[in-house]
Amino acid sequence: MSGPENNNGEPDGSPKFGRLLIVLVLAVMLIGLITFASEKFLG
C-alpha cells in the first residue's frame, strides 16, 4: 500500500465521488421539497 486508503480502496487524496454524489442528491431532494412545500402552502 502506498498510503492511507478509504473504504473504496482509493488513495486518501483522491476526490471522494461517492460522498459528493450523496451530497448532491440530498441537495436536489431538499430543493425539490422546498419547491413542493412553497407551492402547497404559498400557492
Residue frames relative to the residue before (quaternion, step in Angstrom):
aa qw qx qy qz dx dy dz
M 1.0000 0.0000 0.0000 0.0000 0.00 0.00 0.00
S 0.2809 -0.7900 0.5281 0.1345 3.56 -0.99 0.83
G 0.8160 -0.0553 0.0165 0.5751 3.60 1.06 0.60
P 0.6990 -0.4462 0.3283 0.4523 3.59 -1.27 0.03
E 0.1329 -0.7883 0.5984 0.0539 3.54 -1.03 0.83
N 0.4109 -0.6827 0.5410 0.2690 3.54 -1.20 0.53
N 0.7624 -0.3871 0.2511 0.4537 3.60 -1.26 -0.15
N 0.6545 0.5209 -0.3143 0.4488 3.59 1.17 -0.48
G 0.5107 -0.6591 0.4133 0.3660 3.58 1.27 -0.11
E 0.5206 0.6204 -0.4215 0.4079 3.58 1.26 0.16
P 0.5943 -0.5457 0.4326 0.4024 3.59 -1.14 0.44
D 0.5990 -0.6219 0.3735 0.3390 3.57 -1.06 0.77
G 0.6642 0.5352 -0.3096 0.4202 3.59 1.10 -0.57
S 0.5661 0.6141 -0.3906 0.3872 3.60 1.21 -0.29
P 0.5995 -0.5578 0.4148 0.3969 3.60 -1.14 0.49
K 0.3375 -0.7392 0.5485 0.1971 3.56 -0.98 0.87
F 0.1792 -0.8439 0.4989 0.0822 3.54 0.24 1.33
G 0.6027 0.5674 -0.3659 0.4253 3.60 1.05 -0.63
R 0.6819 0.4681 -0.2847 0.4847 3.56 0.88 -0.95
L 0.6332 0.5293 -0.3253 0.4616 3.59 1.00 -0.80
L 0.6503 0.5183 -0.3133 0.4586 3.57 0.97 -0.86
I 0.6435 0.5139 -0.3227 0.4666 3.59 0.96 -0.84
V 0.6588 0.5059 -0.3113 0.4617 3.59 0.92 -0.89
L 0.6533 0.5084 -0.3185 0.4618 3.60 0.95 -0.82
V 0.6516 0.5066 -0.3193 0.4657 3.60 0.94 -0.85
L 0.6596 0.4979 -0.3155 0.4663 3.59 0.93 -0.84
A 0.6345 0.5262 -0.3331 0.4578 3.60 1.02 -0.74
V 0.6556 0.5007 -0.3103 0.4724 3.60 0.95 -0.86
M 0.6458 0.5092 -0.3210 0.4697 3.60 0.97 -0.80
L 0.6488 0.5157 -0.3187 0.4599 3.59 0.99 -0.81
I 0.6422 0.5082 -0.3188 0.4772 3.58 0.97 -0.82
G 0.6520 0.5101 -0.3110 0.4669 3.58 0.97 -0.84
L 0.6496 0.5135 -0.3145 0.4641 3.58 0.98 -0.81
I 0.6467 0.5055 -0.3163 0.4756 3.59 0.96 -0.83
T 0.6461 0.5162 -0.3188 0.4631 3.59 0.97 -0.84
F 0.6595 0.5074 -0.3018 0.4652 3.59 0.92 -0.94
A 0.6763 0.4984 -0.2927 0.4566 3.57 0.90 -0.94
S 0.6674 0.4921 -0.3114 0.4641 3.60 0.94 -0.80
E 0.6172 0.5261 -0.3412 0.4752 3.59 1.08 -0.69
K 0.7007 0.4845 -0.2765 0.4447 3.58 0.91 -0.92
F 0.7866 0.3588 -0.1797 0.4692 3.59 0.78 -1.02
L 0.7610 0.3584 -0.2053 0.5003 3.60 1.04 -0.65
G 0.6688 0.4728 -0.3059 0.4855 3.57 1.15 -0.48
